[in-house]
Amino acid sequence: MKKALLLVLLLLTLSYGEELSKLKDFFSRQGYVVDRLDGRVILDLGRGKVSVGEVFKVLKEGREIVHPVTGEVLGRVEEEIGKVRVSEVKDKFSVAEILEDKGISKGNRVKLYYESLCYVGSEEGYFKVSSMVGDVKKGEDCEYVIREFEDGFGVEFRGKAVAFFEKPKPPVVQASSREEDFELSAKFVLTFPSLPLSADACNLFGSDKDYLAVLFEGELKIYEILDKSIVDYASVKLPSGYPVSVQCAPLEGDRDIILLNLISGEGMSSAIVKVVGGTPVVVKENVPYFLAVLDKSRPVETFIGQRFDSRNLWGEVKKLKLSGEEVVEEGDFAVPSGFRADSAVMKGDILVFTDIDGYLRVFEGDRLLLSERDFGGSYTTAELPGTYEDDNKYVFNPRHFTFKIGRKDYVGVVKNVTSPVYRFLDVTKFSEGEIYVLTKNRKGVMELKKVRGKKFEEAIQVVVRTRDDRIFVITGRTGTLPLQNRGDLFEIEITPF
């Protein structure tokens, strides 16, 4: 066992050295001038190697440096003959404008130039990074900022994330199965005749009764939730566009309003639905945000909108306010890099979302607590020109959820598992929907516990919790023809054991 532990320590030491070496290489990037144009040069550094705005100093090699005793050539004298700034990045080369010129020509070497480099993170990380990179100061008022996260080091250039160097995970010394602390029981309720895209529980009349708002491709259907069944109540005709998400929240008094997210053309064209005279109707259209309430216990404080379009996809996030039937901006809402509003949920200071790269991210403020890959994906899609190669469909993620066991609050996480057979055929189809629970172990470290019990066929489209803590799971399945698409509704119970 001691030998195994020594091997682990050795592997971790070597891995950390390799990780910091890659960070050092990032700030030592070099290339060559391959051509010169009027006021510009072409560099042999393409996409993934440089970013627009970065500055490189241009070097000219001079005479050799020879050791006077051994005669060994130690190197060459280098003369800085100019500086260039990257203005355009292509796949295999970049274009840079000349800032200073003392005889720049084809064949000159270029090396990254930076005026200031900052570090944000632990003391241990600071000393490790300083020993490898050098000229690093603490703080974040620099051109480049290195940020330490739980799973690696990120690099920002003028406020924009440009690189990430992942820390190695400890090698597994002895195979063991992690104890799972939750189990799930499920009761089938009904089958939907078409594919449900999203859903939420709504308090539409300010009473004790909750209703289930289920979003389909052509309509929003409202169901009354009874003790032992779900019955039709009303339906709402949708504005033009591709519906992708629905959520209910008490943003005005004791009644919920319905946030209806749609895509029209190349961006968001969302809507607001209210109950007027006992009937749910669309009262506002063409809202240019993906609308979401992150924490239903604080709906007004966590009502946000995120920009979304085919060019930039997920963009800036704004704090919003509902004033009558108008959606009003109240300033920026701080979120971590890679944030997507479609899956996001908050519990206190904990923010959980699936990011733009399919990683489950758990943050407390700006501190990353957990990062796990291969999350996200559902049967909820929208046509977005130029987004994906396969029929321009963009996939939206299921929303994570909160629930109670006794008096304790938990965050539940949805994960849909892609079918390996259909993945090979380049068709998106899911083999199983899984539910995890976020917990902290005895050492205070955040971890995911997979819930045992019922396995859901194909994809979980949404998990919904009512005000009296009933939990419903809606699944989806697709066929080769639209008429084969459908979904199932289950009532579930999650219990510890």
ZAGU-291489 format. One record per residue (C-alpha): residue number from 1; x, y, z; residue in three letters. Coordinates in Angstrom, 1 decimal. Example, Ala and Ser with C-alpha at 12.3 -4.5 7.8 and 13.67 -1.06 7.14 Angstrom:
<rs>
seq X Y Z type
1 12.3 -4.5 7.8 ALA
2 13.7 -1.1 7.1 SER
</rs>
This chain:
<rs>
seq X Y Z type
1 0.0 0.0 0.0 MET
2 2.9 2.4 0.8 LYS
3 4.4 1.7 -2.6 LYS
4 1.1 2.6 -4.2 ALA
5 0.8 5.8 -2.3 LEU
6 4.3 6.8 -3.2 LEU
7 3.5 6.0 -6.9 LEU
8 0.4 8.3 -6.6 VAL
9 2.5 11.1 -5.1 LEU
10 5.1 10.7 -7.9 LEU
11 2.5 10.7 -10.6 LEU
12 0.8 13.8 -9.2 LEU
13 4.1 15.6 -8.9 THR
14 5.0 14.9 -12.5 LEU
15 1.5 15.9 -13.7 SER
16 1.6 19.2 -11.8 TYR
17 5.0 19.9 -13.3 GLY
18 3.6 19.2 -16.8 GLU
19 0.5 21.4 -16.1 GLU
20 2.7 24.4 -15.0 LEU
21 5.0 23.7 -17.9 SER
22 2.1 24.2 -20.3 LYS
23 1.2 27.5 -18.5 LEU
24 4.9 28.6 -18.9 LYS
25 4.7 27.7 -22.6 ASP
26 1.6 29.8 -23.0 PHE
27 3.5 32.9 -21.9 PHE
28 6.6 31.9 -23.9 SER
29 4.7 31.5 -27.2 ARG
30 6.9 32.1 -30.3 GLN
31 6.5 32.1 -34.0 GLY
32 7.8 33.6 -37.2 TYR
33 7.0 36.4 -39.7 VAL
34 6.1 34.5 -42.9 VAL
35 5.3 37.6 -45.0 ASP
36 5.1 41.4 -44.8 ARG
37 2.4 43.6 -46.3 LEU
38 1.9 47.3 -46.1 ASP
39 1.8 48.1 -42.4 GLY
40 1.0 44.5 -41.5 ARG
41 2.7 41.1 -41.2 VAL
42 1.6 37.5 -41.5 ILE
43 2.5 35.2 -38.5 LEU
44 2.6 31.4 -38.6 ASP
45 0.4 31.4 -35.4 LEU
46 -3.2 30.4 -36.1 GLY
47 -6.4 29.7 -34.2 ARG
48 -5.8 28.3 -30.7 GLY
49 -2.3 29.8 -30.6 LYS
50 -3.1 33.5 -30.5 VAL
51 -6.0 35.9 -29.8 SER
52 -6.9 39.2 -31.3 VAL
53 -5.2 42.1 -29.5 GLY
54 -2.2 40.2 -28.3 GLU
55 1.2 41.9 -28.9 VAL
56 4.4 40.2 -30.0 PHE
57 7.9 41.6 -30.1 LYS
58 9.9 41.0 -33.2 VAL
59 13.4 39.7 -32.8 LEU
60 16.4 39.6 -35.1 LYS
61 19.2 37.1 -34.5 GLU
62 22.7 38.5 -34.4 GLY
63 26.2 37.1 -33.9 ARG
64 26.9 33.9 -32.1 GLU
65 27.8 33.8 -28.4 ILE
66 30.9 31.5 -28.0 VAL
67 32.3 30.2 -24.8 HIS
68 35.9 31.5 -24.6 PRO
69 37.3 28.3 -23.0 VAL
70 35.3 25.4 -24.5 THR
71 34.4 27.0 -27.8 GLY
72 30.8 25.9 -27.3 GLU
73 28.2 28.0 -29.1 VAL
74 25.9 29.1 -26.3 LEU
75 23.3 31.0 -28.4 GLY
76 22.9 34.2 -30.4 ARG
77 22.5 37.8 -29.5 VAL
78 18.9 38.9 -30.1 GLU
79 17.9 42.4 -31.1 GLU
80 14.3 43.6 -30.7 GLU
81 13.4 45.3 -34.0 ILE
82 9.7 46.0 -33.5 GLY
83 6.3 45.1 -32.1 LYS
84 3.1 43.8 -33.8 VAL
85 -0.5 43.4 -32.6 ARG
86 -2.7 40.6 -33.8 VAL
87 -5.8 41.9 -35.6 SER
88 -7.2 38.8 -37.3 GLU
89 -6.9 35.1 -36.6 VAL
90 -7.2 32.4 -39.2 LYS
91 -7.0 28.6 -38.9 ASP
92 -3.2 28.4 -39.7 LYS
93 -2.0 32.0 -39.6 PHE
94 -2.8 35.4 -38.2 SER
95 -2.5 39.0 -39.4 VAL
96 -0.9 41.6 -37.2 ALA
97 -0.5 45.3 -37.5 GLU
98 2.9 46.8 -37.1 ILE
99 3.2 49.0 -33.9 LEU
100 7.0 49.6 -34.0 GLU
101 9.3 49.0 -36.9 ASP
102 13.1 48.9 -37.0 LYS
103 13.5 46.8 -40.0 GLY
104 10.9 44.0 -39.7 ILE
105 11.2 41.4 -42.5 SER
106 10.2 37.9 -43.5 LYS
107 11.8 35.3 -41.4 GLY
108 12.1 37.3 -38.1 ASN
109 11.1 35.5 -34.9 ARG
110 8.3 36.8 -32.8 VAL
111 7.7 36.3 -29.1 LYS
112 4.7 37.1 -26.9 LEU
113 5.0 40.5 -25.1 TYR
114 3.0 41.5 -22.1 TYR
115 3.3 44.6 -19.8 GLU
116 1.7 43.0 -16.7 SER
117 0.7 39.6 -15.4 LEU
118 -1.5 39.0 -12.3 CYS
119 -2.5 36.0 -10.3 TYR
120 -5.7 35.3 -8.3 VAL
121 -5.7 32.2 -6.1 GLY
122 -4.0 30.4 -3.2 SER
123 -0.6 31.2 -1.8 GLU
124 0.7 27.8 -2.8 GLU
125 -0.5 28.3 -6.3 GLY
126 1.0 31.8 -6.5 TYR
127 4.5 30.5 -5.6 PHE
128 4.2 27.5 -8.0 LYS
129 3.1 29.8 -10.9 VAL
130 5.7 32.5 -10.0 SER
131 8.5 29.9 -10.1 SER
132 7.5 28.8 -13.6 MET
133 6.3 31.9 -15.3 VAL
134 8.0 34.8 -13.4 GLY
135 7.1 38.5 -13.2 ASP
136 3.7 37.7 -11.6 VAL
137 2.0 40.0 -9.1 LYS
138 -1.1 39.4 -7.0 LYS
139 -4.4 41.0 -7.9 GLY
140 -6.4 41.3 -11.2 GLU
141 -5.6 44.8 -12.6 ASP
142 -3.3 43.4 -15.3 CYS
143 -3.4 42.8 -19.0 GLU
144 -3.2 39.0 -18.3 TYR
145 -4.7 37.4 -15.3 VAL
146 -4.1 33.8 -14.2 ILE
147 -7.0 32.5 -12.0 ARG
148 -6.7 29.3 -9.9 GLU
149 -9.7 27.1 -9.9 PHE
150 -10.3 23.8 -8.1 GLU
151 -9.6 21.9 -11.3 ASP
152 -7.0 24.0 -13.0 GLY
153 -5.6 27.4 -14.0 PHE
154 -7.5 29.8 -16.3 GLY
155 -5.9 32.7 -18.2 VAL
156 -7.8 35.9 -19.1 GLU
157 -6.6 38.4 -21.6 PHE
158 -8.1 41.9 -21.1 ARG
159 -11.1 40.3 -19.2 GLY
160 -11.7 37.5 -21.8 LYS
161 -11.0 33.9 -21.0 ALA
162 -8.4 32.6 -23.5 VAL
163 -6.9 29.4 -22.0 ALA
164 -7.4 26.8 -19.3 PHE
165 -4.9 24.3 -18.0 PHE
166 -6.6 21.4 -16.1 GLU
167 -5.2 20.1 -12.9 LYS
168 -4.7 16.3 -12.9 PRO
169 -7.1 14.1 -11.0 LYS
170 -5.6 11.8 -8.5 PRO
171 -5.0 8.3 -10.0 PRO
172 -7.2 5.5 -8.7 VAL
173 -5.1 3.3 -6.5 VAL
174 -7.7 0.8 -5.5 GLN
175 -11.0 0.3 -7.3 ALA
176 -14.0 0.8 -5.1 SER
177 -17.6 1.7 -5.5 SER
178 -18.7 5.0 -3.9 ARG
179 -21.6 4.6 -1.5 GLU
180 -24.8 6.1 -2.9 GLU
181 -27.0 7.7 -0.3 ASP
182 -30.3 8.3 -2.1 PHE
183 -32.9 6.2 -3.8 GLU
184 -35.8 7.0 -6.0 LEU
185 -39.3 5.5 -6.4 SER
186 -41.5 6.5 -9.3 ALA
187 -45.2 6.2 -10.1 LYS
188 -46.4 6.5 -13.8 PHE
189 -49.1 9.2 -14.2 VAL
190 -49.8 9.7 -17.9 LEU
191 -48.4 9.7 -21.5 THR
192 -48.3 12.9 -23.5 PHE
193 -49.4 12.5 -27.1 PRO
194 -46.5 14.6 -28.4 SER
195 -43.0 15.5 -27.3 LEU
196 -42.9 17.8 -24.2 PRO
197 -40.1 20.4 -24.4 LEU
198 -40.2 21.9 -20.9 SER
199 -42.6 22.3 -18.0 ALA
200 -43.0 23.9 -14.6 ASP
201 -45.4 24.0 -11.6 ALA
202 -47.5 27.3 -11.5 CYS
203 -49.6 29.0 -8.9 ASN
204 -51.8 30.8 -11.4 LEU
205 -54.6 32.0 -9.1 PHE
206 -53.0 32.8 -5.8 GLY
207 -54.6 29.8 -4.2 SER
208 -53.2 26.6 -2.6 ASP
209 -53.6 24.7 -5.9 LYS
210 -50.7 24.2 -8.3 ASP
211 -51.1 23.8 -12.1 TYR
212 -48.6 22.1 -14.4 LEU
213 -47.6 24.2 -17.5 ALA
214 -46.2 21.9 -20.2 VAL
215 -44.6 23.3 -23.3 LEU
216 -45.1 21.5 -26.7 PHE
217 -44.0 22.5 -30.1 GLU
218 -47.4 24.1 -31.0 GLY
219 -48.9 25.1 -27.7 GLU
220 -48.6 25.6 -24.0 LEU
221 -50.9 23.3 -22.1 LYS
222 -52.1 23.9 -18.6 ILE
223 -53.0 20.9 -16.4 TYR
224 -54.7 20.9 -13.0 GLU
225 -52.7 18.8 -10.5 ILE
226 -55.1 16.7 -8.4 LEU
227 -54.2 14.3 -5.6 ASP
228 -54.1 11.2 -7.8 LYS
229 -54.3 12.5 -11.4 SER
230 -53.6 15.3 -13.8 ILE
231 -56.4 16.8 -15.9 VAL
232 -56.6 19.3 -18.8 ASP
233 -57.4 22.8 -17.8 TYR
234 -56.5 25.2 -20.6 ALA
235 -54.1 25.8 -23.6 SER
236 -52.3 28.8 -24.9 VAL
237 -51.5 29.4 -28.6 LYS
238 -47.8 30.2 -28.9 LEU
239 -46.3 33.3 -30.7 PRO
240 -44.3 32.5 -33.8 SER
241 -40.9 30.8 -33.2 GLY
242 -39.3 27.7 -31.8 TYR
243 -40.4 27.2 -28.1 PRO
244 -37.5 25.9 -25.9 VAL
245 -38.4 26.6 -22.2 SER
246 -41.1 27.6 -19.8 VAL
247 -40.9 28.7 -16.2 GLN
248 -43.3 30.1 -13.6 CYS
249 -42.5 32.6 -10.8 ALA
250 -44.3 35.0 -8.5 PRO
251 -42.8 38.2 -10.0 LEU
252 -46.0 40.2 -9.4 GLU
253 -47.8 39.6 -6.1 GLY
254 -48.9 36.1 -5.0 ASP
255 -49.7 34.8 -8.5 ARG
256 -47.2 33.3 -10.9 ASP
257 -46.5 34.7 -14.3 ILE
258 -45.2 32.4 -17.0 ILE
259 -41.9 33.0 -18.7 LEU
260 -42.1 31.6 -22.2 LEU
261 -38.7 31.3 -24.1 ASN
262 -38.8 31.1 -27.9 LEU
263 -36.4 31.6 -30.7 ILE
264 -37.4 33.5 -33.8 SER
265 -35.0 34.0 -36.7 GLY
266 -31.5 34.0 -35.3 GLU
267 -32.2 35.0 -31.6 GLY
268 -34.5 35.0 -28.7 MET
269 -38.1 36.3 -29.0 SER
270 -39.5 35.4 -25.6 SER
271 -43.0 36.1 -24.2 ALA
272 -44.8 36.7 -20.9 ILE
273 -48.1 34.8 -20.2 VAL
274 -50.5 35.9 -17.5 LYS
275 -53.9 34.8 -16.3 VAL
276 -56.5 37.3 -17.4 VAL
277 -60.1 36.7 -16.4 GLY
278 -59.3 33.1 -15.5 GLY
279 -57.6 32.4 -18.9 THR
280 -53.9 32.3 -19.5 PRO
281 -53.0 34.7 -22.4 VAL
282 -49.8 36.1 -24.0 VAL
283 -49.5 39.7 -22.8 VAL
284 -45.9 40.5 -24.1 LYS
285 -43.9 39.2 -27.1 GLU
286 -40.5 39.7 -28.7 ASN
287 -38.5 39.9 -25.5 VAL
288 -34.8 39.6 -26.7 PRO
289 -33.6 37.4 -23.7 TYR
290 -33.7 33.9 -22.5 PHE
291 -35.8 34.5 -19.4 LEU
292 -35.2 32.7 -16.1 ALA
293 -35.7 32.9 -12.3 VAL
294 -32.7 31.3 -10.7 LEU
295 -34.1 30.9 -7.2 ASP
296 -37.9 30.7 -6.7 LYS
297 -37.5 31.6 -3.0 SER
298 -36.1 35.0 -4.2 ARG
299 -37.8 35.5 -7.6 PRO
300 -37.5 39.3 -7.8 VAL
301 -33.8 39.3 -6.9 GLU
302 -32.9 36.4 -9.3 THR
303 -35.0 37.3 -12.3 PHE
304 -32.5 37.5 -15.2 ILE
305 -32.3 37.6 -19.0 GLY
306 -29.4 36.3 -21.1 GLN
307 -28.7 37.4 -24.6 ARG
308 -28.7 34.5 -27.1 PHE
309 -28.3 34.5 -30.9 ASP
310 -26.7 32.4 -33.7 SER
311 -23.5 34.5 -33.8 ARG
312 -22.5 34.7 -30.2 ASN
313 -24.8 32.1 -28.7 LEU
314 -24.9 32.6 -24.9 TRP
315 -24.0 36.2 -24.1 GLY
316 -24.4 38.9 -21.5 GLU
317 -26.7 38.4 -18.5 VAL
318 -28.9 41.2 -17.2 LYS
319 -30.9 41.7 -14.0 LYS
320 -34.5 42.2 -15.0 LEU
321 -37.7 43.6 -13.5 LYS
322 -41.3 43.2 -14.6 LEU
323 -43.2 46.5 -14.7 SER
324 -46.7 45.8 -15.7 GLY
325 -46.3 44.0 -19.0 GLU
326 -42.9 45.4 -19.8 GLU
327 -39.5 43.8 -19.1 VAL
328 -37.0 46.3 -17.8 VAL
329 -33.2 46.0 -17.5 GLU
330 -31.7 46.9 -14.1 GLU
331 -28.0 46.4 -14.8 GLY
332 -25.6 43.5 -15.2 ASP
333 -26.0 40.2 -13.3 PHE
334 -22.6 38.7 -12.4 ALA
335 -22.2 35.1 -13.6 VAL
336 -19.2 32.8 -14.2 PRO
337 -17.6 32.3 -17.6 SER
338 -19.5 29.8 -19.8 GLY
339 -22.8 30.4 -18.0 PHE
340 -26.0 29.2 -19.7 ARG
341 -29.4 30.3 -18.3 ALA
342 -31.4 27.3 -19.7 ASP
343 -30.1 24.8 -17.0 SER
344 -29.3 27.2 -14.2 ALA
345 -30.6 27.1 -10.6 VAL
346 -29.5 28.7 -7.3 MET
347 -29.8 27.6 -3.7 LYS
348 -28.6 30.4 -1.4 GLY
349 -25.1 31.3 -2.7 ASP
350 -24.7 28.1 -4.7 ILE
351 -25.1 28.4 -8.5 LEU
352 -25.5 25.3 -10.6 VAL
353 -25.5 25.2 -14.3 PHE
354 -24.4 23.2 -17.4 THR
355 -21.9 25.4 -19.2 ASP
356 -21.4 26.0 -23.0 ILE
357 -19.0 23.0 -23.2 ASP
358 -21.3 20.5 -21.5 GLY
359 -19.6 20.6 -18.0 TYR
360 -21.7 20.7 -14.9 LEU
361 -20.4 23.7 -12.9 ARG
362 -21.1 24.4 -9.2 VAL
363 -20.1 27.8 -7.9 PHE
364 -20.2 29.6 -4.6 GLU
365 -19.7 33.2 -5.5 GLY
366 -16.7 33.2 -7.8 ASP
367 -15.3 30.0 -6.3 ARG
368 -15.7 26.8 -8.3 LEU
369 -16.8 23.9 -6.1 LEU
370 -17.4 21.2 -8.6 LEU
371 -16.8 20.5 -12.3 SER
372 -18.0 17.3 -14.1 GLU
373 -18.0 16.6 -17.8 ARG
374 -20.6 15.1 -20.2 ASP
375 -23.7 16.7 -18.8 PHE
376 -26.5 18.5 -20.7 GLY
377 -28.5 17.6 -23.8 GLY
378 -32.2 16.9 -24.3 SER
379 -34.8 16.6 -27.1 TYR
380 -35.5 20.3 -26.9 THR
381 -34.0 21.9 -30.0 THR
382 -34.4 25.0 -32.2 ALA
383 -33.3 25.7 -35.8 GLU
384 -30.5 28.2 -35.7 LEU
385 -28.8 29.0 -39.0 PRO
386 -25.1 28.1 -39.1 GLY
387 -25.0 26.6 -35.6 THR
388 -24.6 22.9 -36.1 TYR
389 -23.7 21.0 -39.2 GLU
390 -26.6 18.6 -38.9 ASP
391 -29.7 20.5 -40.0 ASP
392 -28.8 23.7 -38.0 ASN
393 -30.4 22.4 -34.8 LYS
394 -29.3 23.8 -31.4 TYR
395 -29.8 21.7 -28.4 VAL
396 -31.0 23.1 -25.0 PHE
397 -30.3 21.6 -21.6 ASN
398 -32.8 20.5 -19.0 PRO
399 -33.1 22.7 -16.0 ARG
400 -31.6 21.5 -12.7 HIS
401 -33.9 21.7 -9.7 PHE
402 -34.2 22.1 -5.9 THR
403 -36.1 19.8 -3.5 PHE
404 -36.5 19.1 0.2 LYS
405 -36.1 16.0 2.3 ILE
406 -37.5 16.8 5.6 GLY
407 -36.3 20.3 6.4 ARG
408 -33.2 20.1 4.4 LYS
409 -32.8 21.6 0.9 ASP
410 -31.0 19.9 -1.9 TYR
411 -30.1 20.5 -5.5 VAL
412 -30.9 17.8 -8.0 GLY
413 -29.0 17.5 -11.3 VAL
414 -30.3 16.0 -14.5 VAL
415 -28.0 14.1 -16.8 LYS
416 -29.1 12.5 -20.1 ASN
417 -26.9 9.7 -21.5 VAL
418 -26.4 9.6 -25.2 THR
419 -27.0 6.3 -26.9 SER
420 -23.6 4.9 -28.2 PRO
421 -25.3 3.2 -31.2 VAL
422 -27.0 6.4 -32.4 TYR
423 -23.9 8.5 -31.6 ARG
424 -22.0 6.3 -34.0 PHE
425 -24.7 7.0 -36.6 LEU
426 -24.4 10.8 -35.9 ASP
427 -28.0 10.9 -34.6 VAL
428 -28.8 12.4 -31.2 THR
429 -30.7 9.9 -29.2 LYS
430 -30.6 9.2 -25.5 PHE
431 -30.5 5.8 -23.8 SER
432 -31.3 6.9 -20.3 GLU
433 -32.1 9.9 -18.1 GLY
434 -30.3 10.0 -14.7 GLU
435 -30.7 12.1 -11.5 ILE
436 -27.9 13.1 -9.2 TYR
437 -28.0 15.0 -5.9 VAL
438 -25.4 17.5 -4.9 LEU
439 -24.0 16.9 -1.4 THR
440 -20.9 17.8 0.7 LYS
441 -18.9 14.9 2.2 ASN
442 -17.4 14.9 5.8 ARG
443 -14.5 17.0 4.6 LYS
444 -16.8 19.7 3.2 GLY
445 -16.0 18.8 -0.4 VAL
446 -18.9 19.1 -2.9 MET
447 -19.7 15.8 -4.7 GLU
448 -22.4 14.2 -6.8 LEU
449 -24.4 11.2 -5.6 LYS
450 -26.3 9.2 -8.3 LYS
451 -29.8 8.3 -7.2 VAL
452 -30.6 4.6 -7.2 ARG
453 -33.9 3.1 -8.3 GLY
454 -36.1 3.9 -11.3 LYS
455 -34.2 4.3 -14.7 LYS
456 -35.9 6.7 -17.1 PHE
457 -36.0 5.6 -20.7 GLU
458 -34.5 8.1 -23.2 GLU
459 -34.2 11.7 -22.0 ALA
460 -35.4 13.6 -18.9 ILE
461 -36.9 16.8 -20.3 GLN
462 -37.6 18.5 -17.0 VAL
463 -38.0 17.8 -13.2 VAL
464 -40.7 19.9 -11.6 VAL
465 -41.4 20.6 -7.9 ARG
466 -44.7 21.9 -6.5 THR
467 -45.1 24.1 -3.5 ARG
468 -46.1 21.2 -1.4 ASP
469 -42.9 19.3 -2.4 ASP
470 -44.3 16.9 -4.8 ARG
471 -41.8 16.1 -7.6 ILE
472 -42.7 15.2 -11.2 PHE
473 -40.4 14.0 -13.9 VAL
474 -41.3 14.5 -17.6 ILE
475 -39.4 12.3 -20.1 THR
476 -39.3 12.5 -23.9 GLY
477 -38.7 10.1 -26.6 ARG
478 -38.5 10.6 -30.4 THR
479 -39.0 8.3 -33.4 GLY
480 -38.2 8.4 -37.0 THR
481 -41.5 10.2 -37.7 LEU
482 -42.9 13.2 -35.7 PRO
483 -46.1 11.3 -34.9 LEU
484 -43.9 8.8 -32.9 GLN
485 -42.7 11.5 -30.6 ASN
486 -44.2 11.4 -27.1 ARG
487 -43.4 11.9 -23.4 GLY
488 -44.3 10.4 -20.1 ASP
489 -45.1 12.0 -16.7 LEU
490 -44.0 10.3 -13.4 PHE
491 -44.4 11.4 -9.8 GLU
492 -41.2 10.5 -7.9 ILE
493 -40.0 10.5 -4.4 GLU
494 -36.3 10.8 -3.4 ILE
495 -35.3 9.5 0.0 THR
496 -32.0 8.9 1.8 PRO
497 -31.0 5.4 3.0 PHE
</rs>
